[in-house]
Amino acid sequence: MTSVFTMAKISVMVVNAFTYNGEGGNPAGVVLDADKYSQEEKQEIARLAGFPETAFVSQSDVADRKLEFFTPNKQIAHCGHATVATFSYLNQLGEITSRHSSKETIDGNRNIILEDGKAFMEQKPVFFKELDKDEIADVMTSLSLEMDDLLEGFSPMISNTGVSFIIVPLADTASLKKIKTDLDAINAMSEKHDLIGYYAFSMDALDEGHDVTTRMFAPRYAIPEEPATGMAAGNLGYYLFEQMNMKVDEIIIEQGYFMEKPSKSEIIVRLNHDGRRLNNIMAGGSANVGKVINVELQ
């Protein structure tokens, strides 16, 4: 254990990403000047902070900043809401002011766009993987749903735009609302296929101006349910474009509406395509910088 671990007080900025009308969203922790912390220390800081994800910001030789993301129990390659939180915060501090920016991650560099008070993170379409009939049945059972709850003609499928989710297309909002999760079963499926978790959606959004309403479950990363998930939103955009033939330029997603403590969120997904081929995805939104909390390493 290094000397940093000796009763060190670490400042963690709380930033709510993907806010809707200035409220709600998903809180992320942001730790600046993180070069001095070991991986073990970063994991402990994230555990103590207790946010779905905490972003650690370091200097980079290949991008504007290096970002590392930790959930309370493990590191994650990419995180949309913590990226939006971090770059919104850096923009408000005046440290990054240009429209085009970039981040270095453990999985390569990604482009960032800052526009009209919003931050957008690049995702790249990678692959789809079909589930067999037994796995589809297991997915639905783990959500306490029936096969009839699926959107007619479509099935759960693994999507990857840098990290993997099972996208679950549901017939209506009523099916989405009645989900009751078996977190152990979701965790087992997530371990089997190296997933972040499940992203269930319905095409009948609740609020005007939104296209899709969603829920995200990631017990493998100590997240029973999350109010806003940028990487999952990018995967959903990929699914809608390729599997449901939605050749649109933008999809606006709502999330967090059906949580035990609702936190309404809005995620904007922009699709860069030529009408046939999807080149990349930019998922982003607004963020509110909140208060600083201090955690103490022992």
ZAKELUM-720794 format. One record per residue: x, y, z of N, C-alpha, C in turn. Coordinates in steps of 0.001 Angstrom, whole numbers, plus 500000, padded with zeros to 6 digits. Layout:
<recs>
XYZXYZXYZ...
</recs>
This chain:
<recs>
500847498811500000500000500000500000500882501237500000500605502171499112501455503352498994501089504389500043501915505426500087501693506475501085500420507254500831499929507269499562498677507965499263497531507394500083497663506128500454496599505452501191496565505825502670497503506685503126497577507007504542496648508174504857495400507840505204494416508825505630494312509997504651494373509695503361494300510763502362492849511121502092492565512422502028491224512885501669491205513228500184490293512591499466490209512755498021488928513503497689489055514570496879487884515334496449487275514699495205485980514422495272485236513846494152484119514816493790484156515335492562483092516220492105481897515387491666480718515781492096479486515099491704478883515840490511478712515130489396478147515733488188477015514835487689475824515403487556474684514661487016474682514781485494474793513653484817474831513632483356473494513182482791473203513628481573471965513319480867470738513853481599470876515060482122469732515687482785468639516005481763467419516109482270466257516411481427465576517652481983465519518706481182464972519992481623465665520483482891466969520242482961467777520740484069467713519912485330467005518788485305466858517970486513467151516504486191467125515674487247467301514237487080468699513878486627468778512931485701470064512481485205470686511416486094471947511122485803472673510051486488473949510634487092474124510543488415475314511123489030476567510308488740477627511012488415478952510404488260479921511133489172480903510414489658482003511049490363483094511403489368483733512540489547484845512947488687486027513318489581487148512655489371488362512921490136489417513457489179489829514707489392490846515330488546492248514982489057493245515228488205494661515010488566494862513619489145494360512616488426494357511249488950495624510472488641496606511104487991497853510413487638498540509822488867498342510450490015499082510053491219498508508834491921497338508346491475496712507219492166496969505910491435497178504870492194497329503530491618495960502994491210495956501911490447494685501296490059493925500816491287494638500291492251494005499823493489493357500993494235494043502113494261493515503289494940492286503844494215492328503857492897491172504321492130489950503451492408490162502149492448489035501265492736488464501533494127489326501770495089488850502036496443488129503382496526488633504386495838487958505686495800486563505528495207486459504771494101485161504552493465484210503813494403484735502851495150483888502110496099483375503043497191484257503865497711483855504777498784482900505858498277483118506341497064482238507374496506480845506818496258480770505568495781479491504872495684478635505218494481479169505931493499478392506245492300478399505057491337477420505005490425477464503917489439478816503848488727479366505016488371480721505092487837481404506358488335482701506233488547483543507392488850484618507474487778484812508666487213485820508893486180487068509500486809488217508950486440489504509455486905490218510089485712490570511363485861491057512170484748492554512396484917493320511965483893494772512107483912495232512785482632496510513180482605497096513746481404497303512648480356497303513052479085497463512084477998498398512651476938499175511760476334500046512142475227499361511965473879498183511326473865497533510983472592496120511553472473495613512209473514494271512807473508494272513993474463493151514700474528493081515842475443493182515407476901492545514283477222492632513742478570492566512206478510493152511580479496492979510146479695491898509947480745490908509102480433489823508809481368489817507324481695489721507022482981489533505648483444488261505617484282487486504558484127486176504466484761486130503264485694485613503506486903485456502430487875484043502472488446483395501322488466482159501162489226482567500854490663481617500670491576482027500348492946482802499045493090482729498150492072483408496863492251484413496491491176484480497246490041485485496895489034485625498004487995486735497919487250486966498882486175486127498517484967485734499556484203484918499382483010485599500153481877485560499612480667486316500196479557485796501574479163484501501703479046483883502961478621482690503264479515482387504528479657481182504936480380480679506235479780479483506181479215478931507352478555478613508481479518477880508163480594477425509264481448478584509894482203479599509101482582480757509680483262481626510485482294481623510105481004482335510903479999481647512247479796480324512220479635479560513463479491479760514339480725479730513726481897479932514473483138481311515123483162482329514355482815483702514853482906483952515999481936483589515826480673483884516868479697483004518102479893481795517918480389480985519082480747481650519864481879482171519149482856482848519779483986484117520501483538484941519821482711486169520441482213485860521670481367484766521619480619484351522763479818483958523935480707483216523644481774482795524710482676483975525303483442485009524486483680486226524983484332487087525807483381486777525725482081487572526424481089488820525671480667488940524405481069490125523616480725490040523047479305488824522784478839488614522341477461487478523182476892487783523967475867486786524897475336486500524709473850487328523963473150487105523770471716485965522786471477485331522900470310484200522022469988484643520569469879485796520340469284486279518977469081487335518646470129487101517552470839488032517105471859488198515588471721488888514988472691489126513545472605489478512995473975489258511689474128489649511014475359490430509752475020491423509473475851492152508213475799491521507263476813491286506012476415490758505005477333491608503747477234491314502761478053492037501493477984491689500728476715490695501203475980490253500550474748490446501472473539491424502374473612491687503268472493491084504644472692491287505505471714490814506889471783489402507005471221488669507997471731487331508302471228487201509816471092486483510244470060486233511660469846485141512164470784485264513417471160484279514120471991483878515395471269482608515712471301482125516982470755481412517756471866481773519020472000481106519932472935480295520922472107478992520952472381478108521746471528476897522228472310476688523544472344475496524139472963475284523652474397476360523568475151476259523150476542476125521658476753476222520881475689476125519428475772477449518788475374477690517584475877478871516814475509478425515505474864479123515122473789478810513900473059480062513038472948479889511738473136480993510791473078480820509838471904481903509584471192481862508692470044481800507225470462480971506482469757480947505019469845481027504456468435481585503267468309481765502653466998481022501326466936480189501136465902479496499848465772480499498718465569480378497666466372481353496570466318480703495269465867479739494750466650479126493488466249477780493286466935476991492385466358475810491804466987476060490317467187475412489749468185475474488307468405474092487832468808473587486844468099472270486311468412472328485375469610471260485326470361471098484385471469470280483195470981470524482015471583469687480873471214468352480945471951467443480060471589466087480122472139466073479986473653466902479101474192466943478929475648467459480194476333468463480834475731469008482061476323467991483194476280467244483285475187466199484309475104465156484077476188464770482822476377463803482501477435464363482861478809465655482613479017466288482946480291466321484457480523466589485210479458466579486677479577465206487155480030464161486651479375462817487099479716462428486679481134462798485468481520462504485003482881463219485853483918464458486247483625465224487059484576464615488442484770463746488845483832463032490120483948461587489939484397461218488687484704459848488334485106458842488687484019459243488475482775458379488755481631458093487481480851457045487540480028456690486427479146457196486710477734457250485672476917457675485859475528456729486806474791455462486832475200454485487734474573454788489204474851455656489467475829456024490846476130457026491416475126457606490561474285458556491037473284457852491772472150458531492730471569458052493408470377457958492390469248456808492315468627456564491285467620457595491367466491458206490232466197459170490147465111460604490411465513460839490719466808462192491051467249462526490286468533463823490046468739464274489257469880465440489948470578465671489617471843466865490113472527468121489686471770469099490568471739470327490331470981471468491079471651472663490518471583473842491202472102474312492227471082474542493442471538475061494522470707476334495059471346477325495407470501478579495939471023479000497173470232479162498290470929479726499504470339480948499950471156481677498965471657482809499212472541482691498396473807481480498242474310481112497310475366479793496664474960479474495525475577478307494747475147477141494845476115475936494917475553474675494836476276473764493860475542472851493236476278471725492572475633470625493611475481470251493879474234469151494795473938467865493986473939466875494436474726465624493694474901464466494542474370463937494215473165462840494994472572461485494547473119460767495453473761459496495092474388458315495711473637457178495060473795455992495415473015455453496793473360455537497172474642454951498439475064455537498869476400455151500065476805455649500611478061455155499823479266453958499236479157453440498430480257454375497259480562454905496631479517455855495527479717457131496037480375457602497199479949458813497773480532458609498100482005457445498641482322457152499069483688457050497896484653456530496763484187456274495645485108457492494757485347458639495095484778459846494298484995460158494181486481460440492941486896460973492664488226462215491795488013463349492283488438464607491663488059465047490550489009465569489479488410466330488457489128467795488800488878468397489556489792469730490093489560470789489007489467470603487904490187471566486797490097471547486190488697470363486045488123470251485481486775470813486445485732470559487740485906471119488730484978472639488739485080473142488643486300474592488598486503475198487375485825474546486219485955475067484997485342475119485119483820474065485675483205474060485873481763475124486896481357475314487912482177476321488932481896477734488358481963477975487499482922479276486832483018479507485916481822478484485194481435478595484239480321479003484930479032478440486115478772478670486791477498479514488063477634480120488284478801480950489468479045480177490757478737479031490892479387478158492041479188478343493069480296477984494327479969477731495296481031476398494952481692475381494663480891474076494304481447473019494237480372471769494463480768470621494449479865470131495882479643469666496147478418469018497430478115467683497111477456466610497251478219465261496967477730464622498271477256463838498186476169463254499409475632461868499168475056461129500271474958459827500298474303459778501526473404459097501396472263459038502488471294457990503539471644457163503302472662456154504298473036456656505123474220457463506121473909458030506986474941456932507763475657457242508180476874456244508840477718456170510334477474457325510989477322457348512444477191457479512865475736456786513928475394456820514453474030458256514833473643458614514492472420459956514781471941460930513648472125460510512600472828461355511424473004460869510298472087461815509476471627461491508397470693461364507030471358462113506820472423462212505503473049462293505695474560461711504761475304461892504757476757462571503454477162463439503507478170464369502413478427464576502158479926465156500967480200465646500640481537466947499849481388467892500045482322469182499363482251469517498696483577469964497434483490470281496637484669471678496041484505472563496286485491473947495812485387474473495337486737473896494257487294474360493787488609475808493304488613476323492906487442477729492482487373478653493611487781478211494851487590478989496028487949478386496751489156477646496001489969477051496540491203476059497657490924475344497566489788474329498557489422472999497829489225472129497781490250470837497099490085469992497715488974469938499065488936469301499785487842469912501176487777470089501671486544470759502955486348469816503927485646469826505204486059468892506164485473469280506692484094470551506555483680470950507007482344472247506307481969472315505783480754473446504959480347473833505286478908474898506055478737475283506488477409475749505367476497476540504438477018477019503333476181475858502447475754474925502179476648473754501382476273472909502106475235472790503420475371472016504198474405472635504105473016473968504137472949474640503974471670474385502602471069474428501572471905474115500220471439472678500122470941471758500798471628470368500786471185470230501488469835470937502598469662470916503269468372471394502350467250472438501593467529472968500603466587471914499550466261471222499049467294470175498041467123469011498589466287468573499794466611467443500379465886467792500602464413469027501018464160469453501283462781469551499991461970470231498997462525470520497778461770469397496751461829468813496554462998467833495478463165466407495934462876466099497199463132464742497693462954464630498694461802465739498860461084465754499662459855465344501116460081465715501671461236465453503078461520466634503899461008466570504291459754467662505032459119467486506526459378467622506908460623467423508292461040468754508880461485468785510188461645470010510867462055470109511051463567468975511010464248468980511263465689467856510508466373468157509971467527467176509290468370467293509878469774466181510260470362466197510822471711465564509812472668466339509416473648465995508325474551465705508874475943464662508342476574464398508645477978464685507399478822465166507637480036465525506540480939465327507009482376465193506067483280465090506388484694463686506641485200462683506492484322461305506829484674460658505789485592461112504543485520460422503465486248461232502932487421462246503666487823463019503256488988462210503479490265462604502805491321461920502981492610461936504448493027463077505108492791463170506563492954463462507138491568462424507551490833462626507989489446463620509155489344464438509110488290465348510197487952465315510330486438464445511209485947464233511320484509465504511808483809465843511092482728467056511393481983466755511466480492467589512236479788467449512366478335468814512161477688468877511191476760470110510853476066469879511052474573470721511851473956470613512139472530471628511272471785471140510473470834472011509596470052472001510075468609473161510478468114473295510917466736473974509823465917473398509516464770473865508421463924474494508993462657475754508709462468476470509154461274476444508013460252475673508187459177475493507096458211475256507665456823475314506777455838475066507178454450473754506609453917472884506192454820471612505592454431471645504083454431472837503526454354472990502067454390473973501634455473475099502325455556476162501928456478476265502935457613476288502408458848476450503246460033477942503389460319478428504611460309479863504852460493480242504996461966479516505837462673479756505961464110478524506549464783478581506589466092477469507022466931478016508039467919477281509123468133477642510103469154476496510165470154476748509721471371475721509745472417476077510819473425475108511674473731475425512744474656474207513419475238474460514521475919473391515260476556473947516329477475473088516807478342473431517892479261473902517347480599474576518198481361475047517793482691475010518984483638474728518692484890474749519701485951475856519372486944476739520330487154477804520155488139477244520432489525477437519489490423476895519609491768477947519970492809477964519233493880478850519546495005480068518639495000481031518989495814482207518145496037481970517304497283482292516023497168482316515186498356483758514734498599484081514443499827485423513963500161485342512528500654486218511687500113486330510317500610487720510157501212487829509270502163489070509131502922489642507738502756490834507689502168491533506414502019492327506122503272492293504870503690492999504518504926494100503529504637
</recs>
